[in-house]
């Protein structure tokens, strides 16, 4: 009887140790899975921070011109024909930095089609101030450059019927030469005037012209 009790105690002790071991293994497994998930999240966060840091450095003009061009080239979507020749290129719309003459928001959009570099400017609720504008005057590293407005259109934006408030979005198209694209892309600073509105190009916007010129120069 005494031996049976001893064996029972040993068996119970063995079960307790086995159960504790199973719990420890499960806890270790959960810990490993948690650490793996945290590591994956940290890796994702690090990649996001790296991308954001590069974007801010480009915007601040702290990276080399070649790096800015490469960064903008990624934003320049292109289409090519069977021979690899670029048939179309387009950028995302970018906010234009207004320095005077207008309180309206503006965007610029650089594209290329039918062998023609094109700059589009959109004024939001700009109320028709560009209707009679014939050209855009630039200073490219203090060198004057005049670009003719090739097309103009406006779109009425209504704000309801109770009050008589409306405004026009305006869209201007300017055809550029390859030489103008190259000159703007190589510039350290570009400022300009469109009608009464004055503006300047950010460094990443200048780099976009450089990227387009580089892509066109490869064909």
C-alpha positions in Angstrom: 0.0 0.0 0.0 2.8 2.3 0.9 4.5 1.6 -2.4 1.3 2.3 -4.3 1.0 5.7 -2.6 4.6 6.5 -3.4 4.1 5.5 -7.1 0.9 7.6 -7.2 2.8 10.6 -5.8 5.6 10.1 -8.3 3.0 9.8 -11.2 1.2 13.0 -10.0 4.5 14.8 -9.8 5.4 13.7 -13.3 2.1 14.9 -14.6 2.6 18.3 -13.0 6.1 18.6 -14.4 4.8 17.6 -17.9 1.9 20.1 -17.7 4.3 22.9 -16.6 6.6 22.0 -19.4 3.7 22.1 -21.9 2.7 25.5 -20.6 6.3 26.7 -20.9 6.6 25.5 -24.5 3.3 27.1 -25.4 4.4 30.4 -23.7 7.7 30.3 -25.6 5.9 29.7 -28.8 3.6 32.6 -28.2 6.6 34.8 -27.2 8.5 33.9 -30.4 5.4 34.6 -32.6 4.9 38.0 -30.8 8.6 38.9 -31.3 8.4 37.9 -35.0 5.3 40.1 -35.4 7.0 43.0 -33.6 10.1 42.6 -35.8 8.0 42.6 -39.0 6.2 45.8 -37.8 9.5 47.5 -37.0 10.9 46.6 -40.4 7.8 48.1 -42.0 8.1 51.2 -39.9 11.8 51.6 -40.7 11.1 51.3 -44.5 8.3 53.9 -44.2 10.6 56.3 -42.2 13.3 55.8 -44.8 10.9 56.7 -47.7 9.6 59.7 -45.7 13.1 60.9 -44.9 14.1 60.7 -48.5 11.0 62.6 -49.5 11.7 65.4 -47.0 15.3 65.6 -48.1 14.3 66.0 -51.7 11.8 68.7 -50.8 14.4 70.5 -48.7 16.9 70.3 -51.5 19.4 68.4 -49.2 20.2 65.6 -51.7 22.3 65.8 -54.8 20.6 66.8 -58.1 21.0 63.4 -59.5 19.3 61.9 -56.5 16.4 64.4 -56.9 16.1 63.5 -60.5 16.0 59.8 -59.7 13.4 60.4 -57.0 11.2 62.4 -59.5 11.8 59.8 -62.2 9.9 57.3 -60.1 6.9 59.7 -60.2 7.2 60.1 -63.9 5.0 57.4 -65.4 6.0 56.6 -69.0 4.7 54.6 -71.9 6.9 53.3 -74.6 6.5 51.7 -78.1 8.0 48.4 -79.2 11.4 50.0 -79.8 11.5 51.5 -76.3 10.9 55.0 -77.5 8.8 57.1 -75.0 5.4 57.9 -76.4 3.8 59.4 -73.3 5.0 60.6 -69.9 3.1 62.2 -67.1 3.7 63.4 -63.5 1.3 63.6 -60.6 -0.2 67.1 -60.1 2.0 69.2 -57.7 1.2 72.2 -55.7 2.6 75.4 -57.0 4.3 77.8 -54.5 2.6 81.1 -54.9 4.6 84.2 -53.9 2.1 86.9 -54.7 -0.8 88.2 -56.8 -3.3 85.4 -56.0 -4.8 83.6 -52.9 -6.0 80.7 -55.0 -4.4 77.3 -54.8 -2.6 76.2 -58.0 -1.2 72.9 -59.3 1.2 72.2 -62.1 1.3 69.0 -64.1 4.2 68.0 -66.5 3.6 65.6 -69.3 4.9 64.5 -72.7 2.9 63.3 -75.7 3.1 63.4 -79.5 6.8 64.5 -79.1 5.7 67.5 -77.2 6.6 68.4 -73.6 3.6 70.1 -72.0 3.1 72.1 -68.8 -0.4 72.4 -67.4 -1.3 74.9 -64.7 -4.6 74.8 -62.8 -5.9 77.6 -60.7 -8.6 76.6 -58.2 -11.5 79.1 -57.9 -9.2 81.7 -59.6 -12.2 83.6 -60.9 -11.0 84.1 -64.5 -7.8 86.1 -63.8 -5.9 84.2 -66.5 -8.5 84.5 -69.3 -6.5 87.1 -71.3 -3.0 85.9 -70.3 -0.9 85.1 -73.4 2.4 83.9 -71.9 4.2 82.9 -68.7 7.4 84.7 -67.9 10.1 82.8 -66.1 13.5 83.6 -64.6 15.7 80.5 -64.9 18.8 81.3 -62.9 18.0 85.0 -63.5 17.8 84.3 -67.3 14.5 85.4 -68.8 12.4 82.7 -70.5 8.9 83.3 -72.1 6.5 80.5 -72.8 3.4 81.0 -74.8 0.0 79.9 -73.5 -1.2 77.5 -76.2 -4.6 76.7 -74.7 -7.0 78.1 -72.0 -10.3 76.8 -70.6 -12.3 77.4 -67.5 -14.8 75.4 -65.5 -17.5 77.0 -63.4 -17.8 75.8 -59.8 -21.1 76.6 -58.2 -21.7 76.7 -54.4 -25.4 76.4 -54.2 -28.5 78.5 -55.1 -29.1 80.4 -51.8 -26.2 82.8 -52.3 -24.8 84.1 -55.6 -21.3 82.8 -55.0 -19.4 81.1 -57.8 -15.9 80.9 -59.1 -14.0 79.4 -62.0 -11.3 76.8 -62.1 -8.9 77.8 -64.8 -6.7 75.5 -66.9 -3.7 76.7 -69.0 -1.6 74.6 -71.3 1.9 75.6 -72.3 3.9 73.8 -74.9 7.6 73.6 -74.1 10.6 73.0 -76.2 13.2 70.3 -75.3 15.7 73.1 -74.8 13.4 74.8 -72.3 12.8 71.5 -70.4 16.6 71.0 -70.2 17.3 74.6 -69.1 14.7 74.4 -66.3 15.9 71.0 -65.2 19.5 72.3 -64.9 18.6 75.5 -63.0 19.3 76.1 -59.3 16.2 78.3 -59.0 13.2 79.1 -61.2 10.6 81.8 -60.5 7.9 83.1 -62.7 4.9 85.3 -63.4 1.6 84.3 -64.9 -0.7 87.3 -65.3 -0.5 89.1 -61.9 0.3 85.8 -60.0 4.0 85.2 -59.1 5.4 81.8 -58.1 8.5 79.8 -57.7 9.3 76.1 -58.4 10.3 73.8 -55.6 13.6 71.8 -56.0 11.7 68.6 -56.5 9.6 70.2 -59.2 12.8 71.4 -61.0 14.1 67.9 -60.7 11.0 66.6 -62.4 12.0 68.6 -65.5 15.5 67.2 -65.2 14.1 63.7 -65.0 12.0 64.2 -68.1 14.9 65.6 -70.0 17.1 62.7 -69.0 14.5 60.1 -70.1 14.0 61.8 -73.5 17.8 62.0 -73.9 18.0 58.2 -73.6 16.1 57.6 -76.9 
